[in-house]
Amino acid sequence: MNFATSDPALMPLVERYLAPSDRELLVPVLNQLGEDADSRLATLADTADKNKPTLEHFDRDGNRVDRISYHPSYLELSKAAYEQYGLSALSHRGIHGWTGVAPHLAKYALSYLFVQAEFGLACPVSMTDAAARTLRKFGDPELFGAYIEGLTSTDPERRFTGAMFMTETQAGTDIAMTETKAVPDGGAWRLSGKKWFTSNPDADVVLTLAKYPGGDSTTRGVGLFMLPRLRPDGTRNSYVIDRLKDKLGTRSMPSGEITLDGAYALQVGELDRGFKHMAEMINTSRLSNAMRSTALMRRAVAESVAHARQRVVFGKPLMEQPLMRMTILPLQLEAEAALGLIFHSGDTLQKADAGDERAKALIRVLTPIAKHYICKRARFVTGEAMEIRGGNGYIEDWPNSRLLRDSHLGSIWEGSSNVIALDVLRCMTQYGAHQVVGAAMAEKLAALESTDCAPGAQRLTDAWHELVQRGDDMLAQSTEDAQALIGHYTNSLAWLIMAVLLLEQAQHEMTAAGTYRKLLVANSYISLIVEGRTDSTPEALAWLDEIVDGAQVPREAALKVFK
């Protein structure tokens, strides 16, 4: 199975969002990676998951080395990610035929395929990309040029990997509680303290936070620093890896605890804006996090369909059993809706980077909305997929257990769901983000009047009016009440955004190719997921095979959902 060509939603989104010149370069690489992910990378990932990295504190002469040893399967995956496909370099330099940098969506589309094979490595890949972006945006180009060059290189002899060390035992969510200290040392700084959860702890380039002299007790008293693994003279920097974490998932990729002991570091940006600068890296990683969870959902759905088609129960394949079809349908709808939000967010980020002020406001809230909903929903989808496979899904010989274990990290990395929901509330309080998003979605829905999308569009128009008003009412309540309600409200925002994007994509596919499959998907998502109409059998059940295969369905079937 080719992960790219077998995905009914991916290529139509690529066709719509990317310019012809970009598609010409991207599609061959997507096809190559799609085949590679299934035939080679997924097997390597299964092996790496079962052979965790190990930490060697001292060499045979008693010298402290803190060397992490990786299984050859993980090293092969790293070579594919960093070198062959250049996943962390795509947004920074011309590769795969691009003379300049590729659009963000090229990176997200390729990474989406890679993660369906291997989730754990995608964390350091994302942090490497985000570290380069942060240093480029806030750092002195002369001071950090060599580090940026390494972070964006695909050369096995020159490339660097990146990481961010933020979490301390007392300072995870509350960054103002950071206890790591930074003291000036000529043109550099010396950092001392402990970091509790550091993924990719042997990274070449680390961005970290520390208190600086004279800083206040808020997040403005925390500066951002670049911590290289090696000092400029080539010697090991003054920090040690105390131990590696024993984790539920992402077992292939190490996470550890770090003690900094006067470690050499360079200041990034303005001292009192360190946390704001770090937020750039965090927000970029959060969107990548949502993309990774979307990939887990897609792989889980593909596994479920493949199993249901070959497993015979009571004389016929599971895929022909009505209740199983009703089980698989919402999983497919969730996966497609999530991918649509990832593409829209990546496109919005591209426009924001180009200076579009409206896009900047939109991506600021779309990122936490996507992270909050998609990452948590992936836990449900992968869990259902495990149950569909039954006992085999529960054992480690099949990919379901790894998908489920990995899915739980998405809701924790770069901020747990509650932290992310409070970020959505912050956006709403600061600039009325719910109104900004509502207005953007209203424009999309207005463009669907007098089309076959009109019945669903009218339902969503009414729902958006109610949701924006609900947001206004929530903000008028006490802070405590608003905080209590924001989690459910964020889910509602996600549902309606994804429903609008599905309808918009359906209109594109009807216009460009005369196909009605996506309209059936969009209308079914509105009916089953948004409106919760589970008391009647959706029209989509009769056409489930066509939905999961990307085949044509009759116009009448798509329109019948709301008749």
N, C-alpha and C positions, 0 to 999 in steps of 0.2 A: 504494500500500500504506500502510495506517495502522499505524505502528509499535506502537501500543497494542493495537488490536483483533486484529491478526494474530499477536500473541504468545500462544501457547497457555498459558503459565504465569503471566503477569502478573496478569490480572484475577481468577483464582481466589485468588491470594495476597492481593490487595487486599480481596477479599470476606471472607477469613478473618481477616486481621489488624486491619483497621480497623473502627471502630464505624460503624453505619449513618449517623449524622449526618456523620461524616467522609467516608464514601464518597459521600454525596450531593453534597458539595462537590468532592471530588477527581476523580471519574470524568469529569465533563464537561471538566475541564482536561486530564486525561490524553488524552481523545479528541481534543481540540483540538491539543495538542502532538504527539500521535502522527501526526496528519495533516500538521501543519506541518513536522515533522521530515523527512518524506519529500518533500513537495511543494516546500519552500522552503529549510529550514535545511541539508539535506545538500548542496544545490547551492552555497549560500553557503560551506559548509565546504570543499568541493573548491576553490573559487576562492581562499579565504583561504590554504589550504595552498600554493597555487602563487604567492602574492604575499606574501612574508614582510614583516614590519615592518622599518622602517629607522630608523637613529639619526642624528639631526642634532645635532652637538656645539655648533655656534655659529650664531647668526643672522647676517643679512647685515651687521649693525653690529659683529660681532665679539664679541657677548655670549655667554657660556656658557649654553646653554639645555638641553642634553641632552634634546631633544624626540624622542619616538618617534612615527613616523608609521605609521598603520594603513591597510590597504586598506579601502575602504567595505564590503566583504563582512564583514570582522571586526567593524566597528562595528555592522552590522546584527545580527550574531550576539550581540554584547554587549547591544544593546538588548533583544533577545528574552530573553536569560538573566537580566539584572539587573532589567529593568523590566516586560516583558510577563508573564513567568512567575515573576519574583521568587525565583529559585532560592537566592540567598544570604540572602534575607529571611524565608523561610518558617518558620524555626525561631526567629524573633525578634519578629515582629509579625503582626497579623492581616491577611491578604490572601486573595484568591479566596473571600471570603465568611466566612472564619473570624473570629470576634470576638476570640478570643485566638490564640495561636500554633498552627500546625498541628502534628500529630504528626510525629516525625522521618521516619516512613515515607512521608509525603506528599512530602517533599523528595527522599528517595531514589528513589521511584517516578518522579517527574517528571524528576529528573536522569538517571536511567537511560535515559529516552527521548531526552532532549536529547543525551546523549553518543553515542548511536548515530549522530547526525548530525555532532557536533563534539566532539572529545576535548580539544583543546588549551585552549580557553577554560574548560573545566571546572576546570582547575587554579586560576586566580585566583578563580573563583566559589567553589570550596571553601575557599580560603584567606581570602576575605572573610568567609564564614560562620564559619569557625573563629576568626578574629581577633576578631570580635564576641563570640563565646562566651567566649574567653579573657579579654578585657578586662572583660566583664560579671562573670565569675566571680572574678577576682583583682584587678581594678583599682578605684581610687577612683571611685565613680559621678559625683561632682562634677567630678573631673579629666578623666574620659574620656567623660562623657555625650555630648558633641557628636560625638566620634569614633564612638561606638557608633551614634548616630543616623544618621550618614552611611553607615556600613558596612551598615546594615540598611534603608536607604532604597531605594525604587523610583522616586524622582523623578529624572529625568535631570539636573536642575539642582543637585541636592543630594547625590546618591549618591557614596559613596567605594568604591574597591576596596582589597583588602588583600593583604599578602604576608608572607612570613617569610624573613629573611636569616640563615641559619645556617652554611652551608658556607663554610669557608676552605680554602686550599690544603693546609694541614697538619691541618685540623680538620673532617673530614666526620663520620665515625662517632665519633671520639674528641673529644667536646665539651670535655673538660678541656683540650685543646690550643688552645682559642680564644685568639687573640692580640689581638683588638680590645679596646681599652682604654676604660673609662668613668671620667670624672672629674667630681665634683660641681660644679655651677655654680648656687649659690642653691638654688631649689626644683627645678631641672632638672639635667640631666647633659649632658656633651659626649663624643661617641663618635668615636674615631679608629681606623682599621684598614681591612682589605680583606675583602670578601666575594666568593667565587669563583663561586658559582652561585646566581643570584637570579632566579627566575621572576617575571614581572610586575614588572620593576624600577622602573617609574614609578608604582607603587601610591601611593595617597594616605596609607595607614596601613600601617606596617611593624612587625612584631614581630621583634626581633633580640636576640642574646646578646652580652655583653661582660664582660670581667674588670673587677672593681671593686677599689678600693684596700682592702688588708687581707684580701682573699679568699684562700683556700688554693688548692692546685694540683689539687683535684678538681673535679667538676662543681658542688660547692657554692660554688666561687669564681667562678661565672659567674652574672651577673644578667640578668634579662629587662627589656627596654626597648622603649618604643613610640617609633618614629621617624616623625614626620609628613613628608610631602613638602614642606609649607610650614610655616614658623615661625608663631607666633601673630600676628605683624605682617603676614603675607601674603607675605613674601619667601621665595625658594627656600632650602631647608635646605642645610647645608654638606656635600653629598656629590655625587659625579659618577658617571655611568655610563660606564665606561671603554670598553666595547664590548659588542656583542650576540653571543651564542653561535651558531655554525653547527651546528644540531642534526640528528640523524637524523629525528626525528619532532616532533610538536607545533610544526610550523613556523609556524602561524598566530599563536602566542603567543610574545612575546619572553622570552628569558632573558639575563641579562647579568652583567657583573662590576662591582662597586661599590667606590669608594674613599670612605671616611668621613673627613672632615677637620674634627674638632671639631663634628660634627653635633649639633644640638639634639635631646634625647630626654627622655622621662619614664619614671620607674621604674614597673614593673608588679609588684605584690606584694612579697614579702620578697626582699631581695637574695640571700640564700644559698639560696633555693628557686627561682631563676630557671629552671634547667633543668627542674625538676619542673613549673613552671607552663607552660613551653613544651611539655612532653610532652602537656599537655591539647590543645593545638592540633595537635600531630603525630598523636596517636591519633585525633582526629576526622578529620583528613585521611587517615589510613591506611584507615579504614573507607570513606571516600568513594573512595579509590583502588581498593579492591576492587570497589566498585560500578561504577566506570568501566570496569574490566577486564571485568566481567560484561557491561556494555553492548557492548563491543567483540566479545565472543564471540557475543552474540545477533545483532548486525548481520552478523557473518561467517557464521553459520549460515543466516540468512535469505537472504543473497546466494547461498550454496551451493545451497539448495533451489530458489530461483528459476532459477538457471542450469541445474541438473540437470534441471529439468522442461522447459525449452525446448530444450536441446541434444540433438540426435539423433545417435547413434553406432551404427554397425552396424544400422541399421534401426529403432531404438527409443530413446526418451528415456533419458538417463543415469540418471534417477531410477528407471527400471525395471531397471537393471543390478544384479545381486546384489552385486558387489563395491563399487559406488558406494553402495548402500544401507548396506552394512557400514561404509563410510567416514563417511557422514553421521550414522549413529545415535549413535556415542559423542560426537560434537560436540554434538548436540542434548542428550544426557544431561548432559554437562558444563555446558552453559549453563543448563539448568534447575536443576541442583543448586546452582550458584553463586548463582542468583537466590534460591533458598530460603534459603541461608545469609545473604544480605544482608538479607532481610526479617526473619529471626529475630534477627539482630544489631541491626537498627534497633529492633525491638520491645524487645529486652533493654536497649538504651541508654535508651529511653524509661522503662522501669521503674527503671533505675539512677538516672536524673536525678530520679525521684520519691522516691528514698531507699531503694529495695529493696537490701539489703546483698548478698543472693545474686546479684542481677542485676549489681551492681558487680563482684563477683568474676568472673562469667561474661564480661561484656563486656571486662574487662581482658585476657582471654586469647583470646576469640573474635576480637577485632580483629586481633592479629598472625597468628592462624591463617588467617583469611580473606585477609589481605593477602599472606601468604606463598604460599598455594596458588593462589588465583584469579589473581593477577597473573602468576605464572609460567605457569599453564596457558593463559592468554589468548594467550601467544606461540605455543603449539602449535596452538590452535584456529584462530587467524587465519592461521597458516602452512599448515595443511591446507586451509583455505578458498581460499587463493590457488592452491594446486595443483589443487583441484577445478575452478577456472575456467581453468586452463591458462595459455597465453601471455598471454591478455587479463588474467589476474589479476596478471601481473608488470609490466604497463605502467601508467602513471599516469592513463590515461583512465578506469580503473575504480577503485572504492573500496578494493579489496583491499590494494594496496600501502600506502595510507595507514593502513589498519587494522593492518597488520603492523608498520609503522614505529612507530606510536603505542603498540602493545602492549608494546614492549620497555621503555618508560619506566616502566611500572607496577611492575616489579620493582626499580627503582632509586629512584624518588621516595620520600621519607620513610623511607629505610632500605632497603638492598639485602636480598635474600632471606636471606643469612646473618645479617645484623644482626637481622632480624625473627625468625628461628628462635631465635637466642640470647635474644631477649625472651621467647619461649615457654618456654624453659628457665628463665629467671629467674622466671617465674610459677610454674612447677612447683616450683622450689626454695623460693620464698618461702611459698607457701600450698597446695602440692599441687594445682595447677590441673587436672592431668589427672584427678585423683580427683573434683574438683568437677564438671568437665564430664561425666565418666563417670557420676556419680550422677544428674545432670540428664537425661542421655540414657537411663539405665536406667528412670527414672520414665516417660518418654515411651513406651519400648518395653513396659513392663508394662501400660500402658493399651491396648495393641494386642492383648493376648491375647484369644483367643476371637473374633477378627475375621478377615477375609480377609487382613489384613496379617500374621497370626501366623507363617507360614513364613519370611518375610523378617525379622521381628522376632526370631525365635529365632536365626537366623544372626547377626544383629547383636548380640544379647545375649551370645552366646559370644565374638564378636570383641571386644566391649568388655572383657569379663573378661580376655582375653589382652592387650589393649592397655594397660589400666591396670597389670597386673602387669609388662608390659614397661617401662612408665614407671618403676615402682618400682625395677626391676632396673637401669635406666639411671642413676637418681639414686644408686644404691649404688656405682656405679663411680667411677673418678677423674673429676675435673672435665674433664680433657682428653678422656677417652673419651666422656663425656656430650655434650660440645660437638661431637665428631665425628659423633655419632649423631642429634643433635636435628633436623637437616633432614629426614631420612627419617621420623622420628617425627612431626614436624609434619604432613607429608603424610598419614600414617596417621590422625591426629586429624581432619584435614579430611575425608577420605573417609568415615569413620564418622559424623561429625556430619552431613554432607550426606545420607548414606544414611538416617539416622534421620529427618531433617526431610522428606525425600521421602516416606517411609512415613507419617509423621504427616499430611502434606498429603493423601496419597492417601486416608487414612481420612476426613478432613474432606470431601473431594469425593465420596466414596461416600455418606456420611451426608447431606450437604447437597443433592446433585444426582443421586445414583444413578449416577455415572459411574465407569468403571474405567480410564480412560486413564492417570491418574496412578499407579495401582497397577502398571500395566505398565511405566511409566517407572521407578518406584522399584525394582521387582524386577529389571528389566534393568540398572539402575545397580549394584545389589548384585552381580549375576552377572558383568557385563562389566567394571566398573571396580574394584569392591572385591575381588572374588574372582578376577578375571582369567581368566574362563572364555571363552577365545577359540577353543577347539578345536571348538565346535559352533555352529551358526547360532542366534542368539537368536530367541525367539518374536517379539520386537519387530520384526524385519525384515519380517515379513508385514504388519505394521500400521504401518509407518513413516509412510505418508502421513497416517493418522489421528493419529499422535503429533505430527507437525510442524504439522498444521492445527488441533489441539485438538478433534478429533472423537471420537465415542464408539467404544469397542472392547468386545468381549464380555468378560464376567467370566471365561469359561473361558480366554481368551487371556492375561489377566493372571496367572491362577493356574498356567498351564501352565509358566511359567518354571522353577518349582522342582519339577516332577513328572518 
